[in-house]
Amino acid sequence: MALEVCHRRNNKTHFLFNHFQTIYYMFVAQQKEQNNIAEYIIYMYQLEDLIRAYKFDIDTIREKIIQPQVKSASLEAEAVKWYDAIISEMKSRGLERKGHLHRIGEIITELIYLHNTLKDVVEDQKYLDLLNAAEENIEAFREKSDLKELHLVEVCFQALYMKLLLKLQGKEISAESENAFDTMRIVLAYLTKGYHQMKKGDMSMFEKGV
């Protein structure tokens, strides 16, 4: 299975800058966290890389990211506070070069728990079919990206983030790779739906035969 792999390089930061300058900021992140946890995680991966690219400098982030988008002084102050808190956490956890925020790790742990429950306890046939369709692609991406230590849920997130980076760079993605990425996207979409149900107190996905 052919899967394009985008290696992380410094020049990646230019298109990340442009993407965040025109689209993303704090308020979108909050909305995604409430409505689509998979999109939230991928967004936060971008944010972490963006902060690293700006060398953890809140003044530069204020100038390049916040001020072009936020015209209210009170909202600007709120956004600065939000970015500054993330910068502080990344520094305190030694995430200057790699790794993810604690909050992201907690969510992924919950998704892995949900994965294990659907797969091994509930034996959700639809989910098992989705995993079976994605398994070869997950393992191919894991091998090409040297992600042997990561759980398959994390590998799926890494794959979709890499797909996003490829698109932002304007690189062509083959039809075969698009199909491979899509199998992983569908797995995460199923987990995302279950995650939000679980957070609302709906445990019906844990019932066998549902």
Secondary structure by P-SEA (a helix, b strand, c coil): cbbbbbcccccaaaaaaaaaaccccaaaaaaaaaccaaaaaaaaaaaaaaaaaacccaaaaaacccccccccaaaaaaaaaaaaaaaaaaaaaccccccccaaaaaaaaaaaaaaaaaccccccaaaaaaaaaaaaaaaaaaaaaccccccaaaaaaaaaaaaaaaaaacccccaaaaaaaaaaaaaaaaaaaaaaaaaacccccccccc
